[in-house]
């Protein structure tokens, strides 16, 4: 028998308050204008769908989604910058789409910066379509940046 413990493996699990220190290690490295720990705490407190992807107990990515009145809104999907492009964001997004269906949502919406080309590519591969623009939505170094509003019908 080996004294070395086998790895816990990888997978998606609910995000917990105890995970917020790990989330806050990732969030400011992934975004110039990161969410605060208080925002994540509030999302958990009110019961939003908060999930993470971990490997051997190490959080690699996470996301937050709200669902109400037949609509789902993906509020945050983040992957460790050094691990982006490895399919973690796709796994999280597919999980959120399954959750939205289970919650009887008819549509999933999200906003994305026009400069976030990798995210836009992922969302388009998942079937999202542009339905509008939110002017001056995001903070930016030089004022504000628009957001592209994307939606996916679950009908």
Order of alpha helices (4+ residues) and beta strands (2+ residues): beta-alpha-alpha-beta-beta-beta-alpha-beta-alpha-beta-beta
